[in-house]
Amino acid sequence: MITNDGRFAYEAAGDPGATPLIFLHGIGGAARAWRQQVARFSNQFRAIAWDMPGYGGSAPLASVSIAALADALQQFIEQLGATRPILVGHSIGGMIVQKWLAQSSKLARAVVLAQTSPAFGKADGDWQKSFIAARLGPLDRGETMKSLAPSLVRELVGDDPDPKGMELARECMGSVPEASYRAMMLALIGFDQRNSLKDISIPTLLLSGSKDNNAPAPMMAKTATFIPSAEYVELTGAGHLANLERPDAFDEALGRFLNSVATK
């Protein structure tokens, strides 16, 4: 589906009058990476997954930053007419949610920060430089997203991932436009919302994977201590793509949180 202004493509299921539940994918993802969750939660919510700007059928932004992506999210929510949504942000999607919350905290009912971080650290830090170089170097040397997808996905996942989920992860990663992948990687540099964590006043679930090297579980557990009404859940054995690696465990944790929010 496409929004009325033609800017955003998305997948959705469920009663249009139900509480909106909006899923935001990561740098290597797409709306379709959330298909199991959209189907699973559509009986209770209006489940919606966007293609981030520059992905799938969504128009790219003229200039990419987390702030610009947060503005795009607000425009997407307005296009949908989605009031008091629950947002589920994975990886960079979780960063976009944090940035959006800093200016729109009263607009959401609850948020889930899945395998994400409140900061990417110093713009000129050695770790940050090597992280970006490791991901963009192969493209600079002539690889394509399609050729890199199998190894990129393999590095992201934990123990014994679901084969169907891995197939979808590789397909999503291989379909990301190279320009969008590069722009999103660079948008991470300098991201830091740590000072805003204490201002998140709505129910918040932080969901981590014990084998996640990109958003390590100990860092996420610590982040949860700075958010007043946060709950923290760690999925044992999961890497960075928990909703695809261990869809049932992910859905169970998400479902428990959603039920607790719905009864409030």
N, C-alpha and C positions, 0 to 999 in steps of 0.2 A: 504494500500500500504506500501511497505517497500523500504527504500533507497538502492542504489546499494551495499553499504558496509554492509547491513543487520543489522545495528545498530538501526535504527529509524523506527518506524511504524507511519503512518500518514493517514489522510483522506484529500482528495482534490477534488475540482470541478472547472470548468471554463477553459477558453482558456489558454493553457500552455505559450502562448506568452504575456499574459496580466500582468499588474503589480502584483507582489506577495503580498498577504495579509495573514500574518501568525499569527495564534491564539495560545496563550500559556495558558494552563489551570492552575488551582490552585492545592493545595495539595490533595484535595478530588475529583479531576476531572479526565478527560480523553479527548482524542481527540473528542470523540463523544458528549461531553458536548457542543460543538460548532456547532452541526449539523445544527441547524436552521440558524446560521450566515453564515456558509459555503454555504448553499443552497441560502440564500438571497443575498449574495454579489458575487456569482459566475458568474453572468451575466456581471459584470463590472471588476472583478479581477480574478486572479488565487488564489482562496481561499484555504488555507491550514491550517490544525490543527494537531499539533504533539501530540503523546503520549510522555510525558516527560520521560527521562531515568528512567527505573525501573517501568514504567506504561505500561499497555496494551502490545503491541508487541515490545516495545523498550527495548533494553538491559540496565540493571542497570549499574551505574558507580562503579568503584572499591572503590572510596572514594567520598562521596557526600558533596559538598559545593556550595554556590551560584556561586563562581568563576568557579568551575568545570562545573556547569550547563550552565554558560555563554559560556564557551569554547565548550561545546556540541552543544549549539545553533548555534555557528559559523560553526561548522562542518556540522550540519544539513543544514544550508543555502547553504554551498558549495556543499553538496551532491545534493541538489535540483537545483543547478545552478541559484539560485534566486538572481537577481541583484536589488539593491536598493529597498528592500522590505519595506512594511508598517507592523509594528509589533503591535499586540494587546495583552498585557500581563495582565492576571487577577491574583491578589493576589501574590503568590510566582512567578507566570509567569511574573508579572510586575517588581518584584525584579530582576529576571534574565535579563529582558530587560534593566533595569537600569545599571546593572553590564556590560552587553554586550556593551551598548552605551559608557561607560567610555573608552573602548578600540577600539570601531568600529563606532564612531559617524558619520563618513562620509559615512558609508555603507547603512544607512537607509534613506528612503524618508520622513517618519513620524512615530510617535509612539503614541499609546494609552495606558495609564496607568490606568487600570480599577481596582478600589477598592483594592489598594495596598499602600505600604508605602515606604518612602526612608530609613527607619531605623527600626530595631527591638529593638534598645536600648541596654542598658548595658548587657553584657554577664552574669553578676551575679546579675542583678536587681531582686527585689522581684516580680514585675509584670511579668517579663519574666519567672521566675521560676514557678510561679503559672499557667501561660498560658500553659507551656509545661506539667506540672504535671496534669493539668485538662484533657489534651488530651491523654497523654500516660498512666496515672494511670489506667483507665478502662482496657486497654490492658494488663497491668502488672497483673491485677486481674483476667485475663482469658476471658475477653470479646473478640469478634472478630470484624473485620471491618464490617462484614455483620450484626452482632447483634447491633453494635453501630450506623450504618448508619442513621436509622430514627431519633434518638435523635440528632446526630451531625448536620444533615441537618436542623432540626427544629430550633436549636439554631442559625443557620446562617442566616435564612431568615427574611424578614420584613413582612409587612401587605399583606394579601390576595394574596399569591403567586400562580402562574399558576400551576394547578394540574399536567399537563403533564410534565412540567419542574421539578416539585418536584419528580415525579417518576424517571425521568432520573437522577436527582441529587442523589437520594438514591441508584440507581443502580450503578452509577459511584463510589460513596463513598464506597459502600459495596464491590466493586471489586478491590479496591486499595490493593496491597500486603502489609501486615503489616510491613515488613522490609522497604519498600519504604516510607510508611507513617512516621515511626519512624525517618528514615534518613532525610527526608525533614523537619520535625519539628525541628530536632537538627541543620539543616543547617541554620535555621533562626537566631540562636543565634550569636550575634555580628555583624549581617549585618548592614551596615551603609554607604549609598551613599549620605548623605546630602550635603557633600562638592562638589559633582559632578553635582548637579542640575543646577548650574549657567552655566555649560559648555554644556548643552543640547541646541543645536543651530537649531534643526529641528522643524517643527510644531509638537506640543504635545497636546493631549487631556487628561485631567484628569477627569475620570468619577467616581462619587461616588454614594452611596445610602444613603438616609437620615437616614435609620434605621440600618446602618452597624455598628456593635460593634467592628469588627476586624480592619477595616480601616475607622475610623470615618470621616464623611464628613468634620467637621471643620479642622481636620488635613490635609486632602487632599486639601481643599481650600487654606490653608496656604502654603502647598508644591507648589501649582501652582504659588504662588507669587515669588518663587525663580527661576523658569524656564523662560528664556527670552521670548519665543514665545509660552507660554502655554495658553490653553483655559480650563475653568473649567465648568463642567456640573454636577448638582446633580439631581438624580432621586428620586422624592418624594415617600416615603413609601417602597423603595427597601432596602433589607438587603445586605448580602455579596455576593449573587449569582445572581446578577441583570440580566445577560443574560438568566438565566433559570426561574427566578421569574417573570420578566416583559420583555419577549423577544422583544415585539414590541417597547416599550419605549427605550430599549437598542439599538435596530437596528436603530431606528429613530435618536438617538443622534449620533451613530457611522456613520450612512449614511450622516448626515449633515457635520460632520467633514471630511469624506472621499471626499465628493464633493468639499469642500473648498480647500482641498489639491490638488485634481485633476485639479482644475482650475488655480493653481499657476504656 
